[in-house]
Amino acid sequence: RKEVEQDPGPFNVPEGATVAFNCTYSNSASQSFFWYRQDCRKEPKLLMSVYSSGNEDGRFTAQLNRASQYISLLIRDSKLSDSATYLCVVNLDDKIIFGKGTRLHILP
Amino acid sequence: ETGVTQTPRHLVMGMTNKKSLKCEQHLGHNAMYWYKQSAKKPLELMFVYNFKEQTENNSVPSRFSPECPNSSHLFLHLHTLQPEDSALYLCASSQEPAGMGSSYGYTFGSGTRLTVV
């Protein structure tokens, strides 16, 4: 099983819809989790940290399920500007592992 | 100037050339990283510096040589590269060193797009 796994997509979603994607991780001792957003040919930018209790930032909600070893990202009322690749990042001790990313296309 | 700055933005070099990538962070962070991003692959961690000390070398070939003269600057010296080394090289920094199970994320520079011909 890969250390961090994401569905590469692409997810083609109409504007205004809700979209969610997951990221699974293999090591149950993983300590911290993040979602990054990367636009085409640009650097990754931190979208949000993922806390055990779940957290929300505007239209974005991130959740952690330790029992099933996955994190999720939910985007409500999607905008055209949400089109990007979303990278899952898992931190275990001094190891930082990025997923390959999930490509999201918001369609007008 | 704030954030993480990388130069040059683009670099084309021959296999016999020697060049250096530069990264500078103005965030007061304690850890800096070099990542490699190739097409259709996840980001690959190359080197980690915590408080100017190299703490990780992820089996990177010796043709890549990092240097961290102080906590704000990081270099990646390149020599005798191969065409398969063509990629986007990203520098990042974080508040806490990676070994502390950081709850902080990473700030990335814009990257250097390297082409080896």
HADDOCK unambig.tbl for C-alpha pairs under 7 A between the chains (distance, minus, plus):
assign (segid A and resid 31 and name CA) (segid B and resid 101 and name CA) 5.93 0.50 0.50
assign (segid A and resid 32 and name CA) (segid B and resid 101 and name CA) 6.50 0.50 0.50
assign (segid A and resid 32 and name CA) (segid B and resid 102 and name CA) 6.78 0.50 0.50
assign (segid A and resid 32 and name CA) (segid B and resid 103 and name CA) 5.94 0.50 0.50
assign (segid A and resid 42 and name CA) (segid B and resid 110 and name CA) 6.25 0.50 0.50
assign (segid A and resid 43 and name CA) (segid B and resid 108 and name CA) 6.22 0.50 0.50
assign (segid A and resid 43 and name CA) (segid B and resid 109 and name CA) 6.51 0.50 0.50
assign (segid A and resid 43 and name CA) (segid B and resid 110 and name CA) 5.08 0.50 0.50
assign (segid A and resid 43 and name CA) (segid B and resid 111 and name CA) 6.49 0.50 0.50
assign (segid A and resid 44 and name CA) (segid B and resid 108 and name CA) 6.45 0.50 0.50
assign (segid A and resid 45 and name CA) (segid B and resid 107 and name CA) 6.80 0.50 0.50
assign (segid A and resid 45 and name CA) (segid B and resid 108 and name CA) 6.79 0.50 0.50
assign (segid A and resid 46 and name CA) (segid B and resid 105 and name CA) 6.42 0.50 0.50
assign (segid A and resid 46 and name CA) (segid B and resid 106 and name CA) 6.90 0.50 0.50
assign (segid A and resid 91 and name CA) (segid B and resid 101 and name CA) 6.34 0.50 0.50
assign (segid A and resid 92 and name CA) (segid B and resid 101 and name CA) 6.21 0.50 0.50
assign (segid A and resid 93 and name CA) (segid B and resid 98 and name CA) 6.91 0.50 0.50
assign (segid A and resid 93 and name CA) (segid B and resid 99 and name CA) 4.86 0.50 0.50
assign (segid A and resid 93 and name CA) (segid B and resid 100 and name CA) 6.27 0.50 0.50
assign (segid A and resid 93 and name CA) (segid B and resid 101 and name CA) 5.13 0.50 0.50
assign (segid A and resid 94 and name CA) (segid B and resid 98 and name CA) 4.82 0.50 0.50
assign (segid A and resid 94 and name CA) (segid B and resid 99 and name CA) 3.77 0.50 0.50
assign (segid A and resid 94 and name CA) (segid B and resid 100 and name CA) 6.99 0.50 0.50
assign (segid A and resid 94 and name CA) (segid B and resid 101 and name CA) 6.93 0.50 0.50
assign (segid A and resid 95 and name CA) (segid B and resid 98 and name CA) 7.00 0.50 0.50
assign (segid A and resid 98 and name CA) (segid B and resid 42 and name CA) 6.14 0.50 0.50
assign (segid A and resid 98 and name CA) (segid B and resid 43 and name CA) 5.94 0.50 0.50
assign (segid A and resid 99 and name CA) (segid B and resid 42 and name CA) 5.78 0.50 0.50
assign (segid A and resid 100 and name CA) (segid B and resid 41 and name CA) 6.05 0.50 0.50
assign (segid A and resid 100 and name CA) (segid B and resid 42 and name CA) 4.21 0.50 0.50
